[in-house]
Amino acid sequence: MNLPKRDGWADVAKGVCIILVVFWHVITKHVHFVDWGSADGIASLWATFSAQLLPLRMPLFFLVSGMFAASAAFAPDWAKARRRVGLLWSLYVLWLTIQTFALWLTAPDFDTARAHDVGDYFLELTISPTNLWYLLALGWYLVIARATRKVPTPVVLGLAFAVSAVASMDVLPDLGNMWQVLQNLFFFVLGLRMRDLVRRLAASVNVWKAIAAGAVFVVGLGAVGYLNARAWPAVWPLLCVSAVYFGMAWCILFDRWLPRGTSGLRWIGQRTLPIYVIHMLPLAVIDRAVRASSVEGALANVPAALVYPLFLTALVIAVCLLLHNVLNRIGRGFLFNPLVVLPKQEPVAAAMSDATLILPRQRPVPPPYGPPAGQPGGQPPLDDATVILPRQRPNPPQYGPDDRRMR
C-alpha cells in the first residue's frame, strides 16, 4: 500500500512550535513567579526572548495545520469535515473538563484560566477559551473552510487577513484567548488555500533566503517594539507572515541538511496532541512543589536561572509523552480520540497503515485522468494525514487498539 507522502519539514516545524508553546507556559506560568534573587535579570531575559517568538509559534502551527486539512475542507460531502470538527470539539470539551477538575484538586493557586463555577465553565466552552483554545479554533476553522470552499481564494484570504488585523488591534473585548482564535484564522486559510505555493516556496529555500528572512523578521520585530506599533492596523499579521517564513525556511534547511539531527523534532511533531492537552497539568504540579519547598531557594543563582527553564520544558514534554504511552497501554487511549470506532476483527497490518490515530485514513477517490496512484507514473495522494496527531505505531492488542493574552 502506498502511504501519502508527508513533508518532513512540516513535522519539524510542528515539533519546534509545540516545544515553544510549552516553553512559553513554563516561563509565564512558573518561572515568572519564582523568587530568583540576584538572578532575576536572567529570568527576565528568558521571558523577553520567549515573548519575541509570539509571531512565530501559533501562526506557523496553523499554517501547517491548514496544509493538512485540504481533503476535509474540499471533500465532496461534509462527512469527513463533520467528523474532524466533532473530534476537535469533543477533545476540547473533554480536556477542558479534565483540566478544570485536576487543577482544582492539585494546584488551585496555579495562574492559568480555569472555571470556578458553572458560568465560567460555559464561557470557556464557547467565547472565552482557555489555553486549550487551539482545538476549539481548529474546529471553527474547518467549518469556515468547508462553508467557503467555493469562494475565490483572494476573497477568503482577504477577509481572513482583515479579521486577523482587527483582532490584533486591541479593540475587541478581552475574552480569554478568543483574540488568538480570530487572529490565526488567516494562517490556517493561507496553508489550506496556498498549499501548493507553500510547497514551492519550501522547495526553493536556500541559506541566503533563510538569512534574509531572519533579517526581515528581526528588523520588523525591532521596529514594531521601538514604535510601539503592535496595535497599528495590519502590522501584527504582517510581522507574523515574516516570522512564519523565517521559521519555515530554517526548519526546511535543518531537515534538508541534518535529517538525522532533526529526527527527534519530527518525532515530537508527530505527537503534538498529547503534549498540548496534558502539559499544563504536570507544570502546575511542579510549580506547586517548587514554590512550596526549599527548591525555590536553591534556584536563586545565575547558573540555575540559565538552565532551569530549558530543563523544565524538556521534563514537562517527557512527562506528557510518558503519560500518553501509559494511558494507551492501560486502555485509556480514547482520551486522545473520543470518537474512535474500530472494527472488532481489524487485522494488525491494516491498523498499522492508518494515517492517524485520531482519524483513520480514508482511501482517496482515484482521479478521473492520469495513471492511478501506485501505478507506474502515478502520484501518491496528497497527504491530509491529520490536523493534530499523525500516525503512530499502535501497541499489539492484548486480546483478539501570551502577554494578556496567553491564558
N, C-alpha and C positions, 0 to 999 in steps of 0.2 A: 504494500500500500504506500502510495506517495503522500507524505505529510506536507502541509503547506510550508513554504519557505518563510522563515522568520528573520527579520532584520536584527542582527546581533547587537548593533549599536543601540537599538531601542531598549533592549533588556538592560544594557549597561546604563543607559540614561535613567531607566526606572529604578535601578539599584542605587545610583547616585542620589536620585530625588528622595527615595524613602529614607536613606541614611541622613540626608539633610533635614528631612521632616523630624525625625527622632532627635537629631542634634539640636534643632530649634526648640523643641519642647524640653529637652534636658536643660538648655540654657535658661529659657524664660520661666519654667515652672519649678526648677530646682536650684540651679547654680545661682540664679538671681537672688535667692532667699538665704543662701548660706553666708555665714559671717566669715569672710576671708581675711579679716585683719589687715596686715600690711600688704597682702597680695590682692587686695580689692581691685586695683588697677588692671591686673591681668584678667580677672573675671569680666571686667567691663569691656576689655578688648575682645574677648570671645563673644560677648553679646553684640558688640558693634559689627564684628565680622559676620556673624550669622544673620544679622538684620540686612546686610548688604546683599544677601542671596535671596531675599524675598521676591525679586522679579524673576528669579530663575526656577525655584523649587516647583511650585504648583503649575505655573504655565507650561513648563516642559513636560511635566507629568501628564497634563491634559492633552497636549499636542500628541503624545504617543498614544494615549487612550483613544483619541479621535481616529488615529490611523487604524487602530484595530477594530473600530466599530462599524466599518462601512457595510459589511454584509447584513448586519441587523438593521441599519438605517435605510438601506436601499433594497431590502428583500421584497419579493413580490407581494407578500402579505405582512400583517402585523405580528404573526405568531412568534417569530424569533425575537423581535424587539420587545414584545409584551413579556416574554419570559425573562429576558435580561433585566428589564425595568423592575419586574416583580422580585427578581433575585436581589438587585441592588437595594431596593427599599426594604425588603424583608431583612437583609443584613443590617441595614441602618437601625431598624426598629429593635432587632434582637440585641445588637451590641450597645445601643443606647440604653436599653433596659439593664443589661448585664453591668455596664459601666456605672450606671446610676446607683444600683444597689451595692456593687463591690466597693465603690469609693465611699459610700455612706458607712459601710461596715469597717473598712480597713484604714481609710485616710480621710476622715470628714473635714479636715482643715486644708486639704490639698487644693492649691489655687488653680482650678480649672472650672469651666462652666459645667454645671450639672443641675438637675432638677431637685428642688427642695419640697415640692408639693405637686399635686396633680396638674395644676395650672401651668407650672413651669415645664412639666413633662410634655404637655400638649403643645406648648410653644416650641419646644425643642424638636418635636416631631414634625413641625410644619414650617414656621417662619423664623425661628431663632436656633439654627443648628449648632451643635457642639463641635468639638474637634473631629468628630466623625463625618463632617459635612461633605467630604469627597464622595461618599456613597450616595447621599441624597442628591448632590449636584449631578453626578453622572447619570442617575436615573432620569432627572429632568432633561438633561442634555439629549439623551436618546429619544425622549418623547418629542422634543423640539426638532431634532434632526429628522425623525421619521415624518412629522407633520409638515415639514418644509422641504421634503426631498425633491419636489418638482419645481421649487422656486429657484430661479437662476442663482448661481454661486455668488456673483458680485453683490446681489441684493442681500443674501443671507449673511455674507461676511461683513458687509457694510453695517447692517443692523446690529450684528453681534459686537462689532467694534464700538458702535455708538453706546450700546449698553455697558460695555467694559469701561468706556471713557467716563460715563456718568457715575458708575459705581466707584470709580477711583477719585472722585472729586469731593468726597466727604459731604455730600448734600443729601444723602439718604439717611433714614432713621437708623440708629445703632441697634441692629437686630442680630446680635451674635456674629456668626460667620456668614450671614446672608450676603454681605458685600463681596465675599470671595466667590460665592456661588454665581453671582451676576458677573463679576469681573473676569472669571476664567472661561465663560462660555465661548468667547472669541477664539481661544486657543484650541478648544475641543473642535469647534467648527473648522478652524484652519487645518488641523490634522485630518479631519474627516473629508473635507471638500478638496483639499490641495495635497492629498496623499502622494500622488504621482510627482508633483513638483517637489515635495519634501524629499522624496527618494532620489530625484535627480540632483537636488542640492547636496544630499548626502554623498552621492557618488562623485561629485565634483570637488568635495572638500580637500584642501591641501593645507600644509602647515602655514603658508603665508595668509591664506584666508582665515584660518583659525586665529592667528596672531592679530590680524586686522579686526576680527570680530571681538576679540578680547579688549583691544584698544578702544573700540567704539563703545563697548559696554562700560568700561572703567571711566572714560571721559564723560559719557552720559550720566553715569551714576554720580560722579563728582559735580557735574553741572546742576543736576536736579537737587542735590544736597545743598550746594552753595547758594542757589537761587530760591531754595525752599519751594520748588516748583512741583512737588509731587501731586498736588491737587489741581494743577493747571489742566485745562481741557486737553485730553488725548496724550498728555505727556507720559503718564504712567504706563498705559498699554504699549506705547512705542518703546519705552525703556525695556519693558518685558520682552518685546519682539527681539531687541538686540541681545538680551540675556539668553533667550531661548536659542538663538542661532549660535551664540558663543558656546553654550553648554552642549548643544547638539554636535557642533564641529569637533570639540575636544573628545567627546565620547566616541565619535566616529574614528578619530585618529588613534586613540588608545586601543580601541577594538581592532583596528587595522594593523597597528604596529605590534601590540602586545596581547595577542589573543589569549595566551595562557595567563598573563598577568591580570587580565580583566575577567577571567572566568568566574572569579568569586563575585564580582559585581553582577555579572549576568545571572548567576545562581540566585543571588538575593533579589534581583529584578524580576525573577520568575516566581517569587514568593512574597510579594509586597502585601497581599491581603492580610495574612496573619500578623505581620509586623504592624500594619496600620491599625487594625482593630484592637490589638492586645497591648501595645506598647505603653499606653498611659497607665495601665494598672501596675506593672512592676515598677514603673518610675514613681508612682505615688507611694508604694510601699517602701522603696529605697529612700525617698525624700523624708518620710516619717522616721525611719530608722536612723538616718544620718543626723537629722536635726534634733533628735531626742537623745543622742548619745555623745560620747566623747570623740566620736569620729570627726564631728564638725571642727573641733579644736585642732585636731591633727591635720586638717586640710589647710589651715591658715598659714601657708608658706608658698613661695613662688613656684618651686618645682611641682607641688601638688596642683596649684591653680593652672599650670600649663598642661598637665597631663590628664587631670581628673575628668573634664568634660568629654574628652575623646574616649577614655576608658569606659566611662559610664554609658556613652552611646553604644559602644560595642557590646557591653554587658546586657543592656536592655534588649538589643536586637537578638542576641544569642538566647536570652530567656524566652523571647517571643517565639522563636523558631523551635526551641525545645518544647514549649507548651503545646505548640501546634502539632508537633510529632506525637507527643504523649496523648493528646486528645484524639487524634486519629487512631492511635493504636488501641485505645480503650472504647472505641465505637462512638466517639463524640464529634466525628468529622462534620456532622450536619450543622455544627455551629458556624462553619465556613461555607456552607452550601445548604441553606434551609429548604430549597426547592428540589433537591436532588431526588430523582426516581430512577433506580437501576433495575433492569431485569434480573429475576432471581437466578437464572441459569446463564448469565453472561459469561462467555469464555474469558480467561485471563488475558489472552493475547489481544482480544478486542478492547478490553478495558485499558490496556497499556497504550493503545493507539489513539485514545481520546485526546483531543486537543486541549482539554481543560478539565480540571476537577470541578469547576463550577458549572459550566455548560458543555455537555458532551458535543463533540464536533459534529456538525451536520454535513452529510455528503453533498457537495456542491452540484448544482444542475449543470450538465455539460453545455458548453457554449454552442450556439447554432451554426458556427462556422469554425474552420481550422481543425487540426488534429486534436483529439480528446486528450485530457490530462493523463499522463502515464504512458502515452504512445510516443514513438519517435517524433520529435519535432513539437510535441505538445508542451504546454506550460503548466506547471503546478498551479492550483487555485490560489488566489490571493489570500494571505493569512489574515483572518479576523480573530484568531485564537481565542482571546478573551480580553475583556476590558480590565480585568483585575488580576486574575491568578492564572498564568499559563500552566501548561501540563506539568504534572509531577508524577513520577513513577509510583503507583499505588503499592501498598503493602500486600503481600499474598494473603488471600482470605483465610480466616481461621476455620471456616466451615463452608461446606458445599456449594469490599469495599474498603497673628503677628502684631506686634505693637498693640492697638486697642483690640486688636484685631484677631490675633490667633488665640482662640478660646477652646 
